[in-house]
Amino acid sequence: MKGYWIVRCHVYDHEEFLKYVEISQSIVEKFGGSFLIRGGKQLEKETTGYERTVVVKFPDFNTAKECYESNEYQKALSHINKSANRTVAIVEGLT
C-alpha cells in the first residue's frame, strides 16, 4: 500500500521556507516520492490557520517514514524550524 505525507503549514518567513523547498524536493524524489498537492488554492473548513497543504505519495508507508527520518531530510527541517509552523502526518493508503 502507498504511503503519504499529509502536511498542513503556515509560513511566516517565505525566503527561508524557499530554501527548504529547494532542498527537500530532491530528497523526496530520491525516496521515490511524488508531490500530488503542493500549495495552491484551498478552502479551509472547521479549523483554520494553515494556508498551505502538501500531499506527497511514496511507494509504501515504510519508505515515507524512512524519507522523513533520513539524515538529509532532518537537516532540511532546520529551514522549516525558522520559517513555518506545520503539522505532518505519515499515513498508509487504502490501496
Biopython code that builds the backbone (N, CA, C, O; Angstrom):
import numpy as np
from Bio.PDB.StructureBuilder import StructureBuilder

atoms = [
    (1, "MET", "N", (0.833, -1.189, 0.000)),
    (1, "MET", "CA", (0.000, 0.000, 0.000)),
    (1, "MET", "C", (0.875, 1.248, 0.000)),
    (1, "MET", "O", (1.927, 1.289, 0.638)),
    (2, "LYS", "N", (0.432, 2.236, -0.708)),
    (2, "LYS", "CA", (1.173, 3.506, -0.800)),
    (2, "LYS", "C", (1.255, 4.184, 0.561)),
    (2, "LYS", "O", (0.405, 3.983, 1.428)),
    (3, "GLY", "N", (2.286, 4.983, 0.724)),
    (3, "GLY", "CA", (2.430, 5.820, 1.909)),
    (3, "GLY", "C", (2.332, 7.277, 1.500)),
    (3, "GLY", "O", (2.691, 7.640, 0.380)),
    (4, "TYR", "N", (1.850, 8.105, 2.397)),
    (4, "TYR", "CA", (1.643, 9.518, 2.090)),
    (4, "TYR", "C", (2.140, 10.403, 3.232)),
    (4, "TYR", "O", (2.070, 10.032, 4.404)),
    (5, "TRP", "N", (2.634, 11.559, 2.869)),
    (5, "TRP", "CA", (2.811, 12.647, 3.823)),
    (5, "TRP", "C", (1.649, 13.592, 3.594)),
    (5, "TRP", "O", (1.371, 13.978, 2.458)),
    (6, "ILE", "N", (0.977, 13.964, 4.658)),
    (6, "ILE", "CA", (-0.043, 15.000, 4.588)),
    (6, "ILE", "C", (0.440, 16.117, 5.502)),
    (6, "ILE", "O", (0.576, 15.936, 6.712)),
    (7, "VAL", "N", (0.692, 17.260, 4.908)),
    (7, "VAL", "CA", (1.322, 18.364, 5.619)),
    (7, "VAL", "C", (0.412, 19.584, 5.563)),
    (7, "VAL", "O", (-0.062, 19.964, 4.492)),
    (8, "ARG", "N", (0.171, 20.191, 6.713)),
    (8, "ARG", "CA", (-0.531, 21.465, 6.805)),
    (8, "ARG", "C", (0.482, 22.468, 7.330)),
    (8, "ARG", "O", (1.228, 22.164, 8.260)),
    (9, "CYS", "N", (0.517, 23.664, 6.743)),
    (9, "CYS", "CA", (1.627, 24.576, 7.023)),
    (9, "CYS", "C", (1.173, 26.029, 7.012)),
    (9, "CYS", "O", (0.369, 26.446, 6.179)),
    (10, "HIS", "N", (1.716, 26.788, 7.966)),
    (10, "HIS", "CA", (1.590, 28.249, 7.974)),
    (10, "HIS", "C", (3.007, 28.806, 7.867)),
    (10, "HIS", "O", (3.827, 28.607, 8.763)),
    (11, "VAL", "N", (3.288, 29.496, 6.779)),
    (11, "VAL", "CA", (4.624, 30.044, 6.512)),
    (11, "VAL", "C", (4.680, 31.482, 7.018)),
    (11, "VAL", "O", (3.811, 32.295, 6.701)),
    (12, "TYR", "N", (5.716, 31.792, 7.814)),
    (12, "TYR", "CA", (5.895, 33.162, 8.289)),
    (12, "TYR", "C", (7.195, 33.792, 7.807)),
    (12, "TYR", "O", (7.406, 34.986, 8.017)),
    (13, "ASP", "N", (8.076, 33.022, 7.165)),
    (13, "ASP", "CA", (9.293, 33.568, 6.550)),
    (13, "ASP", "C", (9.462, 32.882, 5.191)),
    (13, "ASP", "O", (10.040, 31.800, 5.094)),
    (14, "HIS", "N", (8.947, 33.531, 4.151)),
    (14, "HIS", "CA", (8.916, 32.912, 2.824)),
    (14, "HIS", "C", (10.307, 32.662, 2.249)),
    (14, "HIS", "O", (10.526, 31.644, 1.593)),
    (15, "GLU", "N", (11.234, 33.559, 2.479)),
    (15, "GLU", "CA", (12.591, 33.395, 1.948)),
    (15, "GLU", "C", (13.249, 32.142, 2.534)),
    (15, "GLU", "O", (13.829, 31.342, 1.798)),
    (16, "GLU", "N", (13.162, 31.976, 3.828)),
    (16, "GLU", "CA", (13.745, 30.799, 4.480)),
    (16, "GLU", "C", (12.999, 29.531, 4.063)),
    (16, "GLU", "O", (13.614, 28.481, 3.875)),
    (17, "PHE", "N", (11.687, 29.626, 3.920)),
    (17, "PHE", "CA", (10.878, 28.482, 3.511)),
    (17, "PHE", "C", (11.282, 27.988, 2.126)),
    (17, "PHE", "O", (11.314, 26.782, 1.883)),
    (18, "LEU", "N", (11.591, 28.914, 1.215)),
    (18, "LEU", "CA", (12.002, 28.515, -0.136)),
    (18, "LEU", "C", (13.300, 27.718, -0.126)),
    (18, "LEU", "O", (13.504, 26.873, -0.997)),
    (19, "LYS", "N", (14.177, 27.967, 0.834)),
    (19, "LYS", "CA", (15.396, 27.167, 0.969)),
    (19, "LYS", "C", (15.027, 25.717, 1.279)),
    (19, "LYS", "O", (15.611, 24.791, 0.717)),
    (20, "TYR", "N", (14.063, 25.523, 2.170)),
    (20, "TYR", "CA", (13.588, 24.172, 2.485)),
    (20, "TYR", "C", (13.002, 23.510, 1.237)),
    (20, "TYR", "O", (13.312, 22.355, 0.948)),
    (21, "VAL", "N", (12.165, 24.226, 0.503)),
    (21, "VAL", "CA", (11.517, 23.675, -0.689)),
    (21, "VAL", "C", (12.566, 23.188, -1.686)),
    (21, "VAL", "O", (12.442, 22.090, -2.229)),
    (22, "GLU", "N", (13.597, 23.997, -1.931)),
    (22, "GLU", "CA", (14.641, 23.627, -2.884)),
    (22, "GLU", "C", (15.361, 22.355, -2.461)),
    (22, "GLU", "O", (15.616, 21.481, -3.289)),
    (23, "ILE", "N", (15.687, 22.246, -1.189)),
    (23, "ILE", "CA", (16.435, 21.089, -0.687)),
    (23, "ILE", "C", (15.557, 19.850, -0.619)),
    (23, "ILE", "O", (15.978, 18.766, -1.022)),
    (24, "SER", "N", (14.345, 20.003, -0.114)),
    (24, "SER", "CA", (13.507, 18.837, 0.165)),
    (24, "SER", "C", (13.012, 18.122, -1.090)),
    (24, "SER", "O", (12.808, 16.908, -1.063)),
    (25, "GLN", "N", (12.818, 18.836, -2.169)),
    (25, "GLN", "CA", (12.289, 18.203, -3.379)),
    (25, "GLN", "C", (13.181, 17.056, -3.845)),
    (25, "GLN", "O", (12.677, 15.979, -4.165)),
    (26, "SER", "N", (14.476, 17.263, -3.889)),
    (26, "SER", "CA", (15.371, 16.197, -4.356)),
    (26, "SER", "C", (15.423, 15.039, -3.365)),
    (26, "SER", "O", (15.601, 13.890, -3.769)),
    (27, "ILE", "N", (15.272, 15.324, -2.085)),
    (27, "ILE", "CA", (15.267, 14.254, -1.074)),
    (27, "ILE", "C", (14.029, 13.392, -1.251)),
    (27, "ILE", "O", (14.120, 12.164, -1.246)),
    (28, "VAL", "N", (12.882, 14.020, -1.407)),
    (28, "VAL", "CA", (11.625, 13.292, -1.620)),
    (28, "VAL", "C", (11.736, 12.422, -2.875)),
    (28, "VAL", "O", (11.353, 11.252, -2.850)),
    (29, "GLU", "N", (12.250, 12.975, -3.954)),
    (29, "GLU", "CA", (12.398, 12.223, -5.208)),
    (29, "GLU", "C", (13.353, 11.054, -5.043)),
    (29, "GLU", "O", (13.133, 9.997, -5.635)),
    (30, "LYS", "N", (14.405, 11.218, -4.256)),
    (30, "LYS", "CA", (15.368, 10.147, -4.001)),
    (30, "LYS", "C", (14.682, 8.930, -3.374)),
    (30, "LYS", "O", (15.081, 7.793, -3.624)),
    (31, "PHE", "N", (13.656, 9.169, -2.565)),
    (31, "PHE", "CA", (12.914, 8.092, -1.915)),
    (31, "PHE", "C", (11.689, 7.654, -2.722)),
    (31, "PHE", "O", (10.831, 6.939, -2.205)),
    (32, "GLY", "N", (11.607, 8.072, -3.964)),
    (32, "GLY", "CA", (10.502, 7.658, -4.840)),
    (32, "GLY", "C", (9.214, 8.415, -4.597)),
    (32, "GLY", "O", (8.148, 7.982, -5.035)),
    (33, "GLY", "N", (9.295, 9.544, -3.901)),
    (33, "GLY", "CA", (8.103, 10.337, -3.612)),
    (33, "GLY", "C", (7.729, 11.254, -4.757)),
    (33, "GLY", "O", (8.586, 11.697, -5.521)),
    (34, "SER", "N", (6.441, 11.536, -4.869)),
    (34, "SER", "CA", (5.960, 12.495, -5.864)),
    (34, "SER", "C", (4.896, 13.376, -5.216)),
    (34, "SER", "O", (4.074, 12.907, -4.428)),
    (35, "PHE", "N", (4.927, 14.649, -5.560)),
    (35, "PHE", "CA", (4.007, 15.615, -4.987)),
    (35, "PHE", "C", (2.667, 15.543, -5.714)),
    (35, "PHE", "O", (2.605, 15.703, -6.933)),
    (36, "LEU", "N", (1.603, 15.303, -4.962)),
    (36, "LEU", "CA", (0.251, 15.299, -5.519)),
    (36, "LEU", "C", (-0.410, 16.657, -5.321)),
    (36, "LEU", "O", (-1.168, 17.118, -6.174)),
    (37, "ILE", "N", (-0.120, 17.289, -4.194)),
    (37, "ILE", "CA", (-0.622, 18.626, -3.880)),
    (37, "ILE", "C", (0.546, 19.394, -3.284)),
    (37, "ILE", "O", (1.246, 18.894, -2.405)),
    (38, "ARG", "N", (0.748, 20.598, -3.762)),
    (38, "ARG", "CA", (1.850, 21.423, -3.244)),
    (38, "ARG", "C", (1.396, 22.870, -3.214)),
    (38, "ARG", "O", (1.675, 23.651, -4.124)),
    (39, "GLY", "N", (0.688, 23.209, -2.140)),
    (39, "GLY", "CA", (0.157, 24.564, -2.041)),
    (39, "GLY", "C", (-1.052, 24.715, -2.936)),
    (39, "GLY", "O", (-1.802, 23.759, -3.138)),
    (40, "GLY", "N", (-1.246, 25.891, -3.467)),
    (40, "GLY", "CA", (-2.362, 26.136, -4.366)),
    (40, "GLY", "C", (-3.608, 26.593, -3.629)),
    (40, "GLY", "O", (-3.614, 26.741, -2.407)),
    (41, "LYS", "N", (-4.646, 26.809, -4.392)),
    (41, "LYS", "CA", (-5.909, 27.311, -3.855)),
    (41, "LYS", "C", (-6.546, 26.270, -2.939)),
    (41, "LYS", "O", (-6.610, 25.087, -3.276)),
    (42, "GLN", "N", (-7.015, 26.725, -1.778)),
    (42, "GLN", "CA", (-7.718, 25.821, -0.871)),
    (42, "GLN", "C", (-8.745, 26.597, -0.077)),
    (42, "GLN", "O", (-8.666, 27.820, 0.038)),
    (43, "LEU", "N", (-9.692, 25.888, 0.459)),
    (43, "LEU", "CA", (-10.741, 26.458, 1.292)),
    (43, "LEU", "C", (-10.762, 25.660, 2.587)),
    (43, "LEU", "O", (-11.082, 24.472, 2.583)),
    (44, "GLU", "N", (-10.422, 26.310, 3.692)),
    (44, "GLU", "CA", (-10.407, 25.626, 4.981)),
    (44, "GLU", "C", (-11.797, 25.633, 5.603)),
    (44, "GLU", "O", (-12.508, 26.636, 5.547)),
    (45, "LYS", "N", (-12.175, 24.506, 6.193)),
    (45, "LYS", "CA", (-13.447, 24.363, 6.898)),
    (45, "LYS", "C", (-13.166, 23.775, 8.274)),
    (45, "LYS", "O", (-12.237, 22.983, 8.435)),
    (46, "GLU", "N", (-13.941, 24.148, 9.235)),
    (46, "GLU", "CA", (-13.927, 23.646, 10.606)),
    (46, "GLU", "C", (-12.750, 24.154, 11.426)),
    (46, "GLU", "O", (-12.960, 24.655, 12.530)),
    (47, "THR", "N", (-11.527, 24.047, 10.936)),
    (47, "THR", "CA", (-10.358, 24.599, 11.612)),
    (47, "THR", "C", (-9.564, 25.386, 10.587)),
    (47, "THR", "O", (-9.441, 24.961, 9.438)),
    (48, "THR", "N", (-9.026, 26.527, 10.988)),
    (48, "THR", "CA", (-8.257, 27.351, 10.062)),
    (48, "THR", "C", (-6.881, 27.633, 10.651)),
    (48, "THR", "O", (-6.617, 27.350, 11.819)),
    (49, "GLY", "N", (-6.017, 28.193, 9.824)),
    (49, "GLY", "CA", (-4.702, 28.607, 10.295)),
    (49, "GLY", "C", (-3.546, 28.047, 9.496)),
    (49, "GLY", "O", (-2.399, 28.444, 9.701)),
    (50, "TYR", "N", (-3.832, 27.128, 8.584)),
    (50, "TYR", "CA", (-2.789, 26.562, 7.739)),
    (50, "TYR", "C", (-3.142, 26.860, 6.289)),
    (50, "TYR", "O", (-4.002, 26.201, 5.705)),
    (51, "GLU", "N", (-2.480, 27.848, 5.715)),
    (51, "GLU", "CA", (-2.845, 28.271, 4.363)),
    (51, "GLU", "C", (-2.230, 27.397, 3.273)),
    (51, "GLU", "O", (-2.523, 27.584, 2.092)),
    (52, "ARG", "N", (-1.389, 26.452, 3.655)),
    (52, "ARG", "CA", (-0.697, 25.625, 2.670)),
    (52, "ARG", "C", (-0.880, 24.149, 3.019)),
    (52, "ARG", "O", (-0.678, 23.747, 4.165)),
    (53, "THR", "N", (-1.261, 23.352, 2.034)),
    (53, "THR", "CA", (-1.393, 21.906, 2.202)),
    (53, "THR", "C", (-0.511, 21.229, 1.166)),
    (53, "THR", "O", (-0.474, 21.631, 0.003)),
    (54, "VAL", "N", (0.201, 20.190, 1.607)),
    (54, "VAL", "CA", (1.055, 19.408, 0.711)),
    (54, "VAL", "C", (0.733, 17.933, 0.933)),
    (54, "VAL", "O", (0.616, 17.479, 2.071)),
    (55, "VAL", "N", (0.590, 17.193, -0.160)),
    (55, "VAL", "CA", (0.415, 15.744, -0.097)),
    (55, "VAL", "C", (1.475, 15.130, -0.998)),
    (55, "VAL", "O", (1.593, 15.475, -2.174)),
    (56, "VAL", "N", (2.249, 14.205, -0.414)),
    (56, "VAL", "CA", (3.312, 13.525, -1.154)),
    (56, "VAL", "C", (3.029, 12.033, -1.122)),
    (56, "VAL", "O", (2.747, 11.474, -0.062)),
    (57, "LYS", "N", (3.103, 11.386, -2.280)),
    (57, "LYS", "CA", (2.879, 9.937, -2.388)),
    (57, "LYS", "C", (4.221, 9.224, -2.457)),
    (57, "LYS", "O", (5.118, 9.643, -3.189)),
    (58, "PHE", "N", (4.353, 8.150, -1.696)),
    (58, "PHE", "CA", (5.547, 7.307, -1.696)),
    (58, "PHE", "C", (5.162, 5.881, -2.076)),
    (58, "PHE", "O", (3.988, 5.519, -2.005)),
    (59, "PRO", "N", (6.142, 5.065, -2.479)),
    (59, "PRO", "CA", (5.832, 3.689, -2.862)),
    (59, "PRO", "C", (5.119, 2.891, -1.759)),
    (59, "PRO", "O", (4.295, 2.025, -2.053)),
    (60, "ASP", "N", (5.434, 3.183, -0.498)),
    (60, "ASP", "CA", (4.801, 2.492, 0.620)),
    (60, "ASP", "C", (5.004, 3.293, 1.905)),
    (60, "ASP", "O", (5.755, 4.268, 1.929)),
    (61, "PHE", "N", (4.324, 2.868, 2.970)),
    (61, "PHE", "CA", (4.378, 3.563, 4.249)),
    (61, "PHE", "C", (5.800, 3.621, 4.801)),
    (61, "PHE", "O", (6.243, 4.675, 5.257)),
    (62, "ASN", "N", (6.519, 2.501, 4.763)),
    (62, "ASN", "CA", (7.872, 2.466, 5.326)),
    (62, "ASN", "C", (8.814, 3.430, 4.615)),
    (62, "ASN", "O", (9.652, 4.063, 5.256)),
    (63, "THR", "N", (8.684, 3.544, 3.312)),
    (63, "THR", "CA", (9.532, 4.475, 2.563)),
    (63, "THR", "C", (9.202, 5.916, 2.933)),
    (63, "THR", "O", (10.103, 6.745, 3.051)),
    (64, "ALA", "N", (7.914, 6.223, 3.118)),
    (64, "ALA", "CA", (7.520, 7.571, 3.540)),
    (64, "ALA", "C", (8.142, 7.902, 4.892)),
    (64, "ALA", "O", (8.640, 9.008, 5.100)),
    (65, "LYS", "N", (8.110, 6.949, 5.797)),
    (65, "LYS", "CA", (8.682, 7.126, 7.133)),
    (65, "LYS", "C", (10.200, 7.266, 7.060)),
    (65, "LYS", "O", (10.779, 8.134, 7.713)),
    (66, "GLU", "N", (10.847, 6.409, 6.262)),
    (66, "GLU", "CA", (12.308, 6.459, 6.109)),
    (66, "GLU", "C", (12.765, 7.793, 5.534)),
    (66, "GLU", "O", (13.781, 8.341, 5.960)),
    (67, "CYS", "N", (12.022, 8.312, 4.574)),
    (67, "CYS", "CA", (12.377, 9.605, 3.981)),
    (67, "CYS", "C", (12.330, 10.692, 5.050)),
    (67, "CYS", "O", (13.270, 11.475, 5.183)),
    (68, "TYR", "N", (11.249, 10.740, 5.804)),
    (68, "TYR", "CA", (11.111, 11.773, 6.834)),
    (68, "TYR", "C", (12.227, 11.661, 7.875)),
    (68, "TYR", "O", (12.760, 12.675, 8.326)),
    (69, "GLU", "N", (12.574, 10.447, 8.251)),
    (69, "GLU", "CA", (13.567, 10.222, 9.297)),
    (69, "GLU", "C", (15.014, 10.243, 8.799)),
    (69, "GLU", "O", (15.945, 10.149, 9.598)),
    (70, "SER", "N", (15.206, 10.367, 7.476)),
    (70, "SER", "CA", (16.558, 10.354, 6.916)),
    (70, "SER", "C", (17.366, 11.557, 7.405)),
    (70, "SER", "O", (16.814, 12.611, 7.721)),
    (71, "ASN", "N", (18.671, 11.372, 7.458)),
    (71, "ASN", "CA", (19.562, 12.460, 7.878)),
    (71, "ASN", "C", (19.413, 13.682, 6.984)),
    (71, "ASN", "O", (19.401, 14.816, 7.461)),
    (72, "GLU", "N", (19.299, 13.436, 5.667)),
    (72, "GLU", "CA", (19.188, 14.557, 4.729)),
    (72, "GLU", "C", (17.933, 15.393, 5.011)),
    (72, "GLU", "O", (17.985, 16.623, 5.049)),
    (73, "TYR", "N", (16.811, 14.700, 5.207)),
    (73, "TYR", "CA", (15.566, 15.429, 5.435)),
    (73, "TYR", "C", (15.583, 16.136, 6.787)),
    (73, "TYR", "O", (15.084, 17.255, 6.906)),
    (74, "GLN", "N", (16.141, 15.508, 7.786)),
    (74, "GLN", "CA", (16.218, 16.141, 9.098)),
    (74, "GLN", "C", (17.047, 17.423, 9.039)),
    (74, "GLN", "O", (16.743, 18.390, 9.737)),
    (75, "LYS", "N", (18.083, 17.435, 8.219)),
    (75, "LYS", "CA", (18.866, 18.666, 8.034)),
    (75, "LYS", "C", (18.030, 19.743, 7.333)),
    (75, "LYS", "O", (18.109, 20.922, 7.679)),
    (76, "ALA", "N", (17.233, 19.329, 6.348)),
    (76, "ALA", "CA", (16.379, 20.290, 5.630)),
    (76, "ALA", "C", (15.363, 20.930, 6.574)),
    (76, "ALA", "O", (14.961, 22.076, 6.374)),
    (77, "LEU", "N", (14.954, 20.195, 7.591)),
    (77, "LEU", "CA", (13.968, 20.725, 8.528)),
    (77, "LEU", "C", (14.477, 21.925, 9.318)),
    (77, "LEU", "O", (13.677, 22.657, 9.900)),
    (78, "SER", "N", (15.777, 22.138, 9.352)),
    (78, "SER", "CA", (16.295, 23.325, 10.042)),
    (78, "SER", "C", (15.713, 24.598, 9.426)),
    (78, "SER", "O", (15.524, 25.593, 10.125)),
    (79, "HIS", "N", (15.432, 24.572, 8.130)),
    (79, "HIS", "CA", (14.828, 25.728, 7.461)),
    (79, "HIS", "C", (13.355, 25.878, 7.838)),
    (79, "HIS", "O", (12.850, 26.996, 7.937)),
    (80, "ILE", "N", (12.662, 24.753, 8.048)),
    (80, "ILE", "CA", (11.264, 24.811, 8.480)),
    (80, "ILE", "C", (11.173, 25.418, 9.877)),
    (80, "ILE", "O", (10.301, 26.244, 10.147)),
    (81, "ASN", "N", (12.068, 25.007, 10.749)),
    (81, "ASN", "CA", (12.036, 25.500, 12.126)),
    (81, "ASN", "C", (12.187, 27.013, 12.201)),
    (81, "ASN", "O", (11.782, 27.633, 13.184)),
    (82, "LYS", "N", (12.771, 27.611, 11.158)),
    (82, "LYS", "CA", (12.967, 29.066, 11.110)),
    (82, "LYS", "C", (11.894, 29.782, 10.284)),
    (82, "LYS", "O", (11.882, 31.011, 10.219)),
    (83, "SER", "N", (10.992, 29.019, 9.653)),
    (83, "SER", "CA", (10.126, 29.670, 8.675)),
    (83, "SER", "C", (8.647, 29.316, 8.735)),
    (83, "SER", "O", (7.837, 30.013, 8.124)),
    (84, "ALA", "N", (8.261, 28.253, 9.453)),
    (84, "ALA", "CA", (6.865, 27.818, 9.368)),
    (84, "ALA", "C", (6.442, 27.015, 10.589)),
    (84, "ALA", "O", (7.261, 26.431, 11.297)),
    (85, "ASN", "N", (5.139, 27.009, 10.806)),
    (85, "ASN", "CA", (4.514, 26.086, 11.748)),
    (85, "ASN", "C", (3.827, 25.024, 10.916)),
    (85, "ASN", "O", (3.131, 25.345, 9.953)),
    (86, "ARG", "N", (4.015, 23.748, 11.280)),
    (86, "ARG", "CA", (3.441, 22.676, 10.467)),
    (86, "ARG", "C", (2.889, 21.563, 11.337)),
    (86, "ARG", "O", (3.227, 21.423, 12.513)),
    (87, "THR", "N", (2.040, 20.791, 10.720)),
    (87, "THR", "CA", (1.651, 19.500, 11.244)),
    (87, "THR", "C", (1.858, 18.502, 10.106)),
    (87, "THR", "O", (1.453, 18.750, 8.971)),
    (88, "VAL", "N", (2.485, 17.386, 10.418)),
    (88, "VAL", "CA", (2.820, 16.385, 9.408)),
    (88, "VAL", "C", (2.276, 15.029, 9.855)),
    (88, "VAL", "O", (2.523, 14.595, 10.980)),
    (89, "ALA", "N", (1.542, 14.372, 8.978)),
    (89, "ALA", "CA", (1.079, 13.011, 9.244)),
    (89, "ALA", "C", (1.648, 12.109, 8.163)),
    (89, "ALA", "O", (1.587, 12.440, 6.979)),
    (90, "ILE", "N", (2.199, 10.971, 8.563)),
    (90, "ILE", "CA", (2.627, 9.942, 7.615)),
    (90, "ILE", "C", (1.565, 8.857, 7.691)),
    (90, "ILE", "O", (1.314, 8.286, 8.752)),
    (91, "VAL", "N", (0.938, 8.581, 6.539)),
    (91, "VAL", "CA", (-0.282, 7.784, 6.505)),
    (91, "VAL", "C", (-0.165, 6.670, 5.488)),
    (91, "VAL", "O", (0.408, 6.858, 4.415)),
    (92, "GLU", "N", (-0.706, 5.509, 5.820)),
    (92, "GLU", "CA", (-0.784, 4.406, 4.874)),
    (92, "GLU", "C", (-2.097, 4.522, 4.096)),
    (92, "GLU", "O", (-3.162, 4.719, 4.680)),
    (93, "GLY", "N", (-2.002, 4.398, 2.771)),
    (93, "GLY", "CA", (-3.184, 4.495, 1.929)),
    (93, "GLY", "C", (-4.015, 3.222, 1.951)),
    (93, "GLY", "O", (-3.601, 2.205, 2.508)),
    (94, "LEU", "N", (-5.180, 3.288, 1.344)),
    (94, "LEU", "CA", (-6.088, 2.134, 1.313)),
    (94, "LEU", "C", (-5.661, 1.082, 0.313)),
    (94, "LEU", "O", (-5.809, -0.116, 0.556)),
    (95, "THR", "N", (-5.121, 1.538, -0.829)),
    (95, "THR", "CA", (-4.710, 0.557, -1.837)),
    (95, "THR", "C", (-3.359, 0.935, -2.398)),
    (95, "THR", "O", (-2.833, 0.236, -3.264)),
]
sb = StructureBuilder()
sb.init_structure("model")
sb.init_model(0)
sb.init_chain("A")
sb.init_seg("    ")
for serial, (resi, resn, name, xyz) in enumerate(atoms, 1):
    if name == "N":
        sb.init_residue(resn, " ", resi, " ")
    sb.init_atom(name, np.array(xyz, "f"), 0.0, 1.0, " ", f" {name:<3s}", serial, name[0])
structure = sb.get_structure()
